[in-house]
Amino acid sequence: MTDEPVHVIRKLEQALRDDDFAWSLMLVGEDQTDKLATLTGDLRGPHSETGDGKQITSGFSYWGIGPTIAWANATNDPFYLVMKAGAESFLRHWRKVRPHTDKTGFHFVSLGVGTGVKDRTILADMYRKNRDMFYIPVDMSSEMLRMGTLEPVRGLGFPMSQVLPVQLDFSIADNMGELGQMLARLVGDEPILFTLTGNTLANFESDLELLGTITRVLRPQDRLLLEVASTSSLDQTAADAAADEYQQTRAFAEFVTSALRYNTDLRIEDGLIDYRGEVETNDALLVKIVWQNNTSESMTMGLPDHTEVTLKPNDTILLYTTRKFSTERLKKLTAECGLTAIEHAHSGFRYTRRPSPFGLDLLLLAPEGAEVPNLLAEDIWSQ
Ligand SMILES: C[S@@+](CC[C@H](N)C(=O)[O-])C[C@H]1O[C@@H](n2cnc3c(N)ncnc32)[C@H](O)[C@@H]1O
């Protein structure tokens, strides 16, 4: 016996090391009953025919085991062409961006892991440069965290003692503030690469607010890797095509309705899901996916707290929001948050017979106060 306290984490690490059972450690940042109360409250919103009343906001569409499985199925659906194109372009884009993260050993904080496929690529490269790095995936869904981190960690033999999954809603400013403080205590002044990939920024009602919330946590030595869907066209035809893209796969429809299926007793029928595309403030395409009662009868929906809500004819529930950003919108967003683009990679979609205005962009961003190489801003954005 020594007088040195043996920390529970160190003891746990030893206890779990030789066990074949698939344990995973996780830091839970929020009371999950509060989350359920928030979701229930959001589903009790006022009558609206435009998706502006009852809603399922960002992280809730992925929250829980049902939506997690549905998301994994959607990303693997061979008919979800955009997802496939995205996986391919990510590899190319990351190779272009990677040299800017090579010189310094970064820690890696992944905001929204999903299936973990992209994290695996990033982690493999970063681990080669910095054997002492921490990998900190952050997600609102504990099931997504468990599924999404097994892929990058197991496959690479990355030490479990350097993985710290965090269950947290990162759209809440206080949560991000607490996360930032905890990270600073964990890694000191060492730099962190934060990632927000898979067009996750587009799922939030206010993309500016989310980007601002994340940016406030970045220290000058940190970087943010941002992946977004983009468009070079901003008319109603393009908005309709953007909505169409999501309508084409059965697996995506299963995913987008799964939060409703698992948290309410509403019977979901295909005809009641509407994919609506519009041009937003003349610099982005906005797609709202809504459930709508387009029958002539009122319906009732049972909520998790055993109350019921009446859905009158034409009432809607907003299930999912997504966007395609123009370069102008991206410039405006990053400028308002004080972010500088260090590298930018862009690919257009080529799987359609006719030329498509849609593509994917990967941006490596530095916060205010960062020492960045002399960059010609317009050159970066024109790539
Ligand atoms: C569109 S997926 C992207 C997954 C992955 N990064 C990729 O590039 O494929 C969004 C991910 O972010 C998580 N997420 C969405 N909103 C969130 C929130 N407010 N807080 C925490 N996680 C959230 C979801 O659970 C999901 O894992």
The ligand as a MOL file (V3000), in Angstrom:
LIG
                    3D

  0  0  0     0  0            999 V3000
M  V30 BEGIN CTAB
M  V30 COUNTS 27 29 0 0 0
M  V30 BEGIN ATOM
M  V30 1 C -25.2420 14.4480 -39.8770 0
M  V30 2 S -24.5430 13.4410 -38.6340 0 CHG=1
M  V30 3 C -22.8240 13.6190 -39.0390 0
M  V30 4 C -21.9910 12.4310 -38.6170 0
M  V30 5 C -20.4980 12.4680 -38.9850 0
M  V30 6 N -19.8090 13.5830 -38.3550 0
M  V30 7 C -20.2820 12.4810 -40.4920 0
M  V30 8 O -19.5750 13.3510 -40.9700 0
M  V30 9 O -20.7900 11.5850 -41.1720 0 CHG=-1
M  V30 10 C -24.7660 14.4320 -37.1860 0
M  V30 11 C -24.2080 13.8610 -35.8710 0
M  V30 12 O -24.2320 14.8950 -34.8870 0
M  V30 13 C -24.9610 14.4910 -33.7440 0
M  V30 14 N -25.6940 15.6690 -33.2600 0
M  V30 15 C -26.6130 16.3980 -33.9430 0
M  V30 16 N -27.0350 17.4380 -33.2100 0
M  V30 17 C -26.3580 17.3820 -32.0350 0
M  V30 18 C -26.3490 18.1900 -30.8570 0
M  V30 19 N -27.1290 19.2570 -30.7480 0
M  V30 20 N -25.5090 17.8420 -29.8490 0
M  V30 21 C -24.7230 16.7420 -29.9370 0
M  V30 22 N -24.6970 15.9330 -31.0200 0
M  V30 23 C -25.5060 16.2480 -32.0550 0
M  V30 24 C -25.8620 13.3650 -34.2210 0
M  V30 25 O -26.2080 12.4870 -33.1770 0
M  V30 26 C -24.9950 12.7120 -35.2950 0
M  V30 27 O -24.1160 11.7590 -34.7360 0
M  V30 END ATOM
M  V30 BEGIN BOND
M  V30 1 1 1 2
M  V30 2 1 2 3
M  V30 3 1 2 10
M  V30 4 1 3 4
M  V30 5 1 4 5
M  V30 6 1 5 6
M  V30 7 1 5 7
M  V30 8 2 7 8
M  V30 9 1 7 9
M  V30 10 1 10 11
M  V30 11 1 11 12
M  V30 12 1 11 26
M  V30 13 1 12 13
M  V30 14 1 13 14
M  V30 15 1 13 24
M  V30 16 1 14 15
M  V30 17 1 14 23
M  V30 18 2 15 16
M  V30 19 1 16 17
M  V30 20 1 17 18
M  V30 21 2 17 23
M  V30 22 1 18 19
M  V30 23 2 18 20
M  V30 24 1 20 21
M  V30 25 2 21 22
M  V30 26 1 22 23
M  V30 27 1 24 25
M  V30 28 1 24 26
M  V30 29 1 26 27
M  V30 END BOND
M  V30 END CTAB
M  END
